Amino acid sequence: MEHKGPISIFWFRRDLRLDDNAGLYRALKGENPVLPVFIFDREILDKLEDKDDARVTFIYQTIDDINTELKKHGSGLFILYDKAEDAWDKLLKEHTIAAVYTNHDYEPYAKKRDEAIAQKLKKQGIEFKTYKDQVIFDRDEVVKGDGSPYTVYTPYMRKWYETLKPFYLEAYPTKKYLENLLKTDSFKIPTLKEMGFEKSSLEIPGKSYEHFIKEYAEKRDFPGTKGTSYIGLHLRFGTVSIRELASTANGYAEKTWLNELIWREFYMMILDHFPATMDHAFRPEYDRIKWVNDEGQFKAWCDGQTGYPLVDAGMRELNATGYMHNRVRMVVASFLAKDLLIDWRWGERYFARKLLDYEMASNVGGWQWSAGCGTDAAPYFRIFNPDSQLKKFDPEFIYLKKWVPEYADFSKYPKPIVDHAFARDRCLKAFKVALAK
């Protein structure tokens, strides 16, 4: 490395792209050459159960692609495999750092980590600068008149649209300033094997999304039709820009797809304002529910062997692909929490393990919506009937035949592990008892 003076560091996290990147743009426009850094955080990786986790493979390949692109500009990505605080101790020893740039993260662990890093840098007189990048509107930009956060989606959505101006959707012209990267030799990248992982064989969905927007409203509820964009993984890790997606969707008269992006921001702001909701009900009284938590039934649910074909199809799709259709996610979540009376947190954790597009805010929000204990204004007695949902949304059994081919043979398909009518009554009683206290 030839440069001897102070440098700026840009820390990649959930923003794995060089184009239209708010924090990277600010860093490159600053006074010092910019060293891009990525940390494979052991605090997160060591907790992953599956050593062929497809998300780790995806991040690894994406990081490698970014590094290849940076090499074209005479630079490179400095990659560490360590706990975040230890990684920053190494960076501080090896470099004269003038400033650190990165983008906001809203999850409780990330906020705690960033506060610790900010304090560490402050002691060295180094400013820690973070920017809004993974949402259109930040925590205090879409709020009620008194400054308090919205806790119901529809008024939040209305205010979101009222607040929207064209400049919020403008891209940051990051690539114009890549000559301000620090000129370096290549750095060694740790291998997946060195980090205790192996390459996943799961297929990673592409970034193509625009052709889904037009027919999204009419096709999105039918799992047998490819009517959704599978863009969630790319949003989760920032391999696409939210500004690009929102700008494209906003250009269409039909706003259903854009509204899904607004749901994502709503749940992200709920988690930001109410971090306890990561493992507690948004409405505290719902933490009094007496769950049955039958481990055998939970295993049947995980394995797609409940005897309810739409539930089983969804769980098998998840286990095989790392994805589950959104309509089916609601059905399987409602079934676990309400038919089986198993704590929604068990399901949330299983989804966290399996979903390629797992994002804590949306996942927790969706699970609490399904369990009836979240921000949703609908009453808790909304309980999906899995059989009715199958007839309504997969009437020709296209989805069912793909994932539960043995359904037609009653001798091979399991009997239902619970009677829906009985389960519905049991659920209503359990909720009433909890809420009456």
C-alpha positions as CSV (number, residue, x, y, z in Angstrom):
1,M,0.0,0.0,0.0
2,E,1.7,3.2,-1.2
3,H,-0.5,5.8,0.6
4,K,1.1,7.0,3.9
5,G,-1.3,9.7,5.0
6,P,-4.7,9.5,6.7
7,I,-7.5,7.6,4.9
8,S,-11.3,7.2,5.2
9,I,-12.9,3.8,5.5
10,F,-16.2,2.8,4.1
11,W,-17.7,-0.1,5.9
12,F,-19.9,-2.4,3.8
13,R,-22.7,-4.2,5.6
14,R,-26.2,-4.4,4.2
15,D,-25.4,-2.3,1.1
16,L,-23.3,-4.7,-1.0
17,R,-23.1,-2.6,-4.2
18,L,-20.9,0.1,-5.6
19,D,-23.6,2.0,-7.5
20,D,-26.2,4.3,-5.7
21,N,-24.7,3.8,-2.3
22,A,-25.3,6.7,0.1
23,G,-22.5,6.2,2.6
24,L,-20.0,5.2,-0.1
25,Y,-20.9,8.3,-2.1
26,R,-20.3,10.5,0.9
27,A,-17.0,8.8,1.7
28,L,-15.7,9.2,-1.9
29,K,-16.7,12.9,-1.9
30,G,-14.7,13.4,1.3
31,E,-11.1,14.7,1.7
32,N,-9.2,11.4,2.0
33,P,-8.7,8.3,-0.2
34,V,-11.3,5.6,0.7
35,L,-10.5,2.1,1.8
36,P,-13.5,-0.2,1.5
37,V,-13.9,-2.7,4.3
38,F,-16.1,-5.8,4.9
39,I,-16.2,-7.8,8.1
40,F,-17.5,-11.3,8.2
41,D,-18.9,-10.9,11.7
42,R,-18.3,-13.9,13.9
43,E,-20.9,-12.6,16.3
44,I,-23.4,-13.5,13.6
45,L,-21.7,-16.3,11.7
46,D,-20.9,-18.4,14.7
47,K,-24.6,-18.6,15.6
48,L,-25.7,-20.0,12.2
49,E,-26.7,-23.7,12.5
50,D,-26.2,-24.7,8.8
51,K,-22.7,-24.6,7.5
52,D,-24.0,-24.6,3.9
53,D,-26.1,-21.5,4.7
54,A,-26.9,-20.1,1.2
55,R,-26.9,-16.5,2.5
56,V,-23.2,-16.8,3.5
57,T,-22.4,-18.2,0.0
58,F,-24.4,-15.3,-1.6
59,I,-22.6,-12.7,0.5
60,Y,-19.2,-14.3,-0.2
61,Q,-19.8,-14.3,-4.0
62,T,-21.1,-10.7,-3.9
63,I,-18.1,-9.6,-1.9
64,D,-15.8,-11.3,-4.4
65,D,-17.6,-9.5,-7.3
66,I,-17.2,-6.2,-5.6
67,N,-13.5,-6.8,-5.0
68,T,-13.1,-7.7,-8.7
69,E,-14.7,-4.4,-9.7
70,L,-12.6,-2.5,-7.2
71,K,-9.4,-4.0,-8.7
72,K,-10.3,-2.4,-12.0
73,H,-9.9,1.0,-10.2
74,G,-6.5,0.0,-8.7
75,S,-8.2,-0.6,-5.3
76,G,-9.5,-3.6,-3.3
77,L,-11.8,-4.7,-0.5
78,F,-10.1,-5.2,2.9
79,I,-11.9,-8.2,4.3
80,L,-11.7,-9.4,7.9
81,Y,-13.2,-12.5,9.6
82,D,-13.6,-11.6,13.3
83,K,-16.0,-10.1,15.8
84,A,-16.7,-6.5,14.8
85,E,-14.9,-4.8,17.8
86,D,-11.8,-7.0,17.4
87,A,-11.8,-6.3,13.6
88,W,-11.8,-2.6,14.3
89,D,-9.0,-2.9,16.8
90,K,-6.9,-4.4,13.9
91,L,-8.0,-1.7,11.5
92,L,-7.0,1.0,14.0
93,K,-3.6,-0.5,14.5
94,E,-2.9,-0.9,10.8
95,H,-4.2,2.4,9.4
96,T,-4.2,6.1,10.1
97,I,-8.0,6.7,9.9
98,A,-9.5,10.1,9.5
99,A,-13.2,9.1,9.3
100,V,-15.4,6.0,9.0
101,Y,-18.4,6.0,6.8
102,T,-21.2,3.5,6.7
103,N,-25.0,3.2,6.3
104,H,-27.7,2.9,9.0
105,D,-28.9,-0.5,10.2
106,Y,-32.0,-0.7,12.3
107,E,-31.8,-4.2,13.9
108,P,-31.1,-4.2,17.7
109,Y,-27.8,-6.1,17.4
110,A,-26.6,-3.8,14.7
111,K,-27.5,-0.6,16.6
112,K,-25.7,-1.9,19.7
113,R,-22.6,-2.9,17.6
114,D,-22.5,0.5,15.9
115,E,-22.7,2.3,19.2
116,A,-19.8,0.3,20.5
117,I,-17.7,1.0,17.4
118,A,-18.7,4.7,17.4
119,Q,-17.4,5.0,21.0
120,K,-14.2,3.1,20.2
121,L,-13.5,5.5,17.3
122,K,-14.5,8.6,19.3
123,K,-11.7,7.8,21.8
124,Q,-9.3,8.0,18.9
125,G,-10.8,11.3,17.7
126,I,-12.3,9.5,14.6
127,E,-15.8,10.5,13.5
128,F,-18.3,7.6,12.7
129,K,-20.6,8.8,10.0
130,T,-23.7,6.8,9.1
131,Y,-26.3,7.5,6.4
132,K,-29.8,6.5,5.3
133,D,-29.5,4.0,2.5
134,Q,-31.8,0.9,2.8
135,V,-35.1,2.9,3.2
136,I,-36.7,5.8,1.4
137,F,-37.7,7.3,4.8
138,D,-35.9,7.2,8.1
139,R,-37.3,6.8,11.6
140,D,-38.4,10.5,12.1
141,E,-39.4,11.3,8.5
142,V,-42.8,9.6,8.4
143,V,-44.4,10.3,11.8
144,K,-47.6,11.6,13.3
145,G,-48.1,15.3,13.8
146,D,-46.9,15.1,17.4
147,G,-43.7,13.4,16.2
148,S,-44.6,9.9,17.6
149,P,-44.3,6.9,15.3
150,Y,-47.2,5.4,13.4
151,T,-48.1,1.9,14.7
152,V,-50.8,1.1,12.1
153,Y,-49.8,0.5,8.5
154,T,-52.5,2.4,6.5
155,P,-52.0,5.9,8.0
156,Y,-48.2,5.3,7.8
157,M,-48.6,4.4,4.1
158,R,-50.7,7.6,3.4
159,K,-48.2,9.8,5.1
160,W,-45.4,8.0,3.2
161,Y,-47.0,9.0,-0.1
162,E,-47.7,12.5,1.1
163,T,-44.0,13.0,2.1
164,L,-42.6,11.5,-1.1
165,K,-40.9,14.0,-3.4
166,P,-38.9,13.2,-6.5
167,F,-35.5,13.9,-4.9
168,Y,-36.0,11.1,-2.4
169,L,-35.8,8.6,-5.2
170,E,-32.7,10.1,-6.9
171,A,-29.7,7.8,-7.2
172,Y,-26.3,8.7,-5.7
173,P,-23.8,8.9,-8.6
174,T,-21.2,6.9,-6.7
175,K,-19.4,5.5,-9.7
176,K,-18.4,9.0,-10.8
177,Y,-16.0,9.2,-7.8
178,L,-14.4,5.8,-7.8
179,E,-11.0,7.3,-8.6
180,N,-11.0,8.5,-5.0
181,L,-10.6,5.0,-3.8
182,L,-7.4,4.1,-2.0
183,K,-4.9,2.6,-4.4
184,T,-3.8,-0.7,-2.9
185,D,-2.3,-4.1,-3.7
186,S,-4.8,-7.0,-3.6
187,F,-5.8,-8.3,-0.1
188,K,-6.2,-11.9,0.8
189,I,-9.8,-13.0,1.1
190,P,-10.5,-15.7,3.6
191,T,-12.2,-18.8,2.0
192,L,-15.6,-20.1,3.0
193,K,-13.8,-23.2,4.4
194,E,-11.5,-21.1,6.5
195,M,-14.6,-19.5,8.1
196,G,-16.2,-23.0,8.7
197,F,-18.7,-22.9,5.9
198,E,-19.2,-24.7,2.6
199,K,-20.7,-23.6,-0.7
200,S,-24.5,-23.9,-0.8
201,S,-26.2,-25.6,-3.8
202,L,-29.4,-23.5,-3.4
203,E,-30.3,-21.4,-6.4
204,I,-30.0,-17.7,-5.9
205,P,-32.8,-15.6,-7.5
206,G,-31.8,-13.0,-9.9
207,K,-32.3,-9.2,-9.7
208,S,-34.9,-9.0,-12.5
209,Y,-38.1,-7.4,-11.1
210,E,-39.7,-4.9,-13.3
211,H,-41.9,-7.2,-15.4
212,F,-43.6,-8.5,-12.2
213,I,-44.8,-5.0,-11.2
214,K,-47.5,-4.7,-13.9
215,E,-49.4,-7.9,-13.0
216,Y,-48.4,-8.1,-9.4
217,A,-51.8,-7.1,-8.0
218,E,-53.7,-9.9,-9.8
219,K,-51.0,-12.6,-9.6
220,R,-49.3,-12.2,-6.2
221,D,-51.7,-14.4,-4.2
222,F,-51.4,-17.5,-6.3
223,P,-48.5,-19.7,-5.4
224,G,-48.8,-21.9,-8.4
225,T,-48.0,-18.8,-10.6
226,K,-44.7,-17.0,-10.7
227,G,-46.2,-13.7,-9.9
228,T,-43.7,-12.3,-7.4
229,S,-40.2,-10.9,-8.0
230,Y,-38.1,-12.8,-5.4
231,I,-36.2,-9.5,-4.9
232,G,-36.2,-9.8,-1.1
233,L,-32.7,-11.4,-0.8
234,H,-31.2,-8.5,-2.8
235,L,-33.0,-5.9,-0.7
236,R,-31.9,-7.6,2.4
237,F,-28.2,-7.4,1.5
238,G,-28.4,-4.2,-0.6
239,T,-27.3,-5.7,-3.9
240,V,-30.1,-3.5,-5.4
241,S,-30.9,0.0,-4.4
242,I,-34.3,0.7,-2.7
243,R,-34.3,4.1,-4.5
244,E,-34.1,2.3,-7.9
245,L,-36.9,-0.2,-6.9
246,A,-39.2,2.5,-5.5
247,S,-38.6,4.9,-8.4
248,T,-39.4,2.2,-10.9
249,A,-42.5,1.0,-9.1
250,N,-43.7,4.6,-8.5
251,G,-43.8,5.0,-12.3
252,Y,-46.6,2.5,-12.6
253,A,-50.3,3.4,-12.1
254,E,-50.8,0.2,-10.0
255,K,-49.1,0.8,-6.7
256,T,-49.5,-2.7,-5.1
257,W,-45.9,-3.6,-5.5
258,L,-44.7,-0.3,-4.2
259,N,-47.0,-0.8,-1.2
260,E,-45.1,-3.9,-0.3
261,L,-41.9,-1.8,-0.2
262,I,-43.7,0.5,2.1
263,W,-44.8,-2.4,4.4
264,R,-41.0,-3.3,4.6
265,E,-40.2,0.3,5.7
266,F,-43.1,0.3,8.2
267,Y,-41.9,-2.8,9.9
268,M,-38.3,-1.6,9.9
269,M,-39.4,1.6,11.6
270,I,-41.5,-0.4,14.1
271,L,-38.4,-2.4,15.0
272,D,-36.3,0.7,15.2
273,H,-38.7,2.5,17.5
274,F,-39.8,-0.6,19.5
275,P,-36.7,-2.9,19.6
276,A,-38.3,-5.2,22.2
277,T,-40.7,-6.5,19.5
278,M,-37.8,-8.7,18.2
279,D,-38.9,-11.2,20.8
280,H,-41.9,-9.8,22.6
281,A,-45.4,-9.1,21.4
282,F,-46.0,-5.5,20.3
283,R,-49.0,-5.6,22.6
284,P,-47.6,-6.8,25.9
285,E,-50.9,-8.5,27.0
286,Y,-50.3,-11.1,24.3
287,D,-47.2,-12.3,26.0
288,R,-49.6,-13.8,28.6
289,I,-50.9,-16.4,26.1
290,K,-50.5,-20.0,27.4
291,W,-48.9,-21.8,24.4
292,V,-49.2,-25.5,24.0
293,N,-45.7,-25.8,22.4
294,D,-45.9,-29.5,21.4
295,E,-42.4,-30.3,20.1
296,G,-43.7,-33.3,18.0
297,Q,-46.2,-31.1,16.2
298,F,-43.6,-28.4,15.7
299,K,-41.4,-31.0,14.0
300,A,-44.3,-32.0,11.8
301,W,-44.8,-28.4,10.9
302,C,-41.1,-27.9,10.1
303,D,-41.0,-31.0,8.0
304,G,-44.2,-30.3,6.0
305,Q,-46.0,-33.3,7.5
306,T,-49.0,-31.7,9.2
307,G,-51.7,-33.3,7.0
308,Y,-52.8,-29.9,5.8
309,P,-51.6,-29.8,2.2
310,L,-51.1,-26.0,1.7
311,V,-49.1,-25.8,5.0
312,D,-47.0,-28.8,4.0
313,A,-46.4,-27.4,0.5
314,G,-45.1,-24.1,1.9
315,M,-42.8,-25.7,4.4
316,R,-41.4,-28.1,1.9
317,E,-40.8,-25.2,-0.6
318,L,-39.0,-23.4,2.2
319,N,-36.8,-26.3,3.2
320,A,-35.9,-27.1,-0.5
321,T,-35.4,-23.6,-1.9
322,G,-35.0,-21.1,1.0
323,Y,-38.1,-19.3,-0.2
324,M,-41.8,-19.4,0.5
325,H,-44.6,-17.7,-1.4
326,N,-46.0,-14.7,0.6
327,R,-49.6,-15.8,0.8
328,V,-48.5,-19.2,2.0
329,R,-46.2,-17.6,4.6
330,M,-49.4,-16.1,6.2
331,V,-51.1,-19.5,6.2
332,V,-48.3,-21.5,7.7
333,A,-47.7,-18.9,10.3
334,S,-51.3,-18.7,11.3
335,F,-51.5,-22.5,11.4
336,L,-48.5,-22.7,13.8
337,A,-49.6,-20.0,16.2
338,K,-53.3,-20.5,16.1
339,D,-54.1,-24.1,15.1
340,L,-51.2,-25.6,17.0
341,L,-50.9,-22.9,19.7
342,I,-47.1,-22.9,19.3
343,D,-45.3,-19.7,20.3
344,W,-44.9,-17.5,17.2
345,R,-41.2,-17.0,18.2
346,W,-40.5,-20.7,17.4
347,G,-41.7,-20.2,13.9
348,E,-39.9,-16.8,13.5
349,R,-36.6,-18.5,14.5
350,Y,-37.2,-21.3,12.0
351,F,-37.8,-18.8,9.2
352,A,-34.7,-16.9,10.3
353,R,-32.7,-20.1,9.8
354,K,-34.2,-21.0,6.4
355,L,-35.3,-17.9,4.5
356,L,-32.9,-16.5,2.0
357,D,-34.6,-13.2,2.2
358,Y,-34.9,-13.2,6.0
359,E,-35.1,-9.7,7.4
360,M,-35.8,-9.4,11.1
361,A,-38.2,-6.5,10.9
362,S,-40.4,-7.9,8.2
363,N,-40.3,-11.4,9.6
364,V,-41.1,-10.4,13.1
365,G,-43.8,-8.1,11.8
366,G,-45.3,-10.8,9.7
367,W,-45.3,-13.4,12.4
368,Q,-46.8,-11.0,14.9
369,W,-49.5,-10.1,12.3
370,S,-50.3,-13.8,11.8
371,A,-50.3,-14.5,15.6
372,G,-52.6,-11.5,16.2
373,C,-50.2,-9.9,18.7
374,G,-48.6,-7.2,16.5
375,T,-49.4,-3.8,15.1
376,D,-52.3,-4.9,13.0
377,A,-55.6,-3.4,13.9
378,A,-57.6,-6.6,13.0
379,P,-58.9,-8.6,15.9
380,Y,-57.0,-11.7,17.1
381,F,-59.8,-14.0,16.0
382,R,-58.8,-13.8,12.4
383,I,-57.8,-17.5,11.9
384,F,-57.0,-18.8,8.4
385,N,-58.6,-22.1,7.4
386,P,-55.8,-23.9,5.5
387,D,-58.2,-25.9,3.4
388,S,-60.3,-22.8,2.3
389,Q,-57.0,-21.0,1.5
390,L,-56.0,-23.9,-0.7
391,K,-59.2,-23.9,-2.6
392,K,-59.2,-20.1,-3.1
393,F,-55.5,-19.6,-4.1
394,D,-54.4,-22.9,-5.6
395,P,-57.7,-24.2,-7.1
396,E,-56.1,-26.3,-9.7
397,F,-53.5,-27.7,-7.2
398,I,-50.6,-26.5,-9.3
399,Y,-48.5,-25.6,-6.3
400,L,-49.8,-28.5,-4.3
401,K,-48.8,-31.1,-7.0
402,K,-45.3,-29.7,-7.1
403,W,-44.6,-29.9,-3.4
404,V,-47.0,-32.5,-2.0
405,P,-47.2,-35.0,-4.9
406,E,-48.4,-37.9,-2.6
407,Y,-51.5,-35.9,-1.6
408,A,-53.7,-37.8,-4.1
409,D,-52.8,-41.1,-2.4
410,F,-54.5,-41.1,1.1
411,S,-52.4,-44.1,2.2
412,K,-49.1,-42.1,1.8
413,Y,-50.2,-38.7,3.0
414,P,-50.3,-38.0,6.8
415,K,-53.6,-37.5,8.6
416,P,-54.1,-34.0,10.0
417,I,-52.2,-33.6,13.2
418,V,-55.0,-31.4,14.6
419,D,-58.7,-30.8,13.8
420,H,-59.1,-27.2,12.5
421,A,-62.5,-26.6,14.2
422,F,-61.3,-27.9,17.5
423,A,-58.0,-25.9,17.1
424,R,-59.9,-22.7,16.3
425,D,-62.0,-23.0,19.5
426,R,-59.0,-23.8,21.6
427,C,-57.1,-20.8,20.2
428,L,-60.0,-18.4,20.9
429,K,-60.3,-19.6,24.5
430,A,-56.6,-19.3,25.1
431,F,-56.5,-15.7,23.7
432,K,-59.6,-14.7,25.7
433,V,-58.1,-16.0,28.9
434,A,-54.8,-14.2,28.3
435,L,-56.5,-10.9,27.5
436,A,-58.9,-11.1,30.4
437,K,-56.2,-10.9,33.0
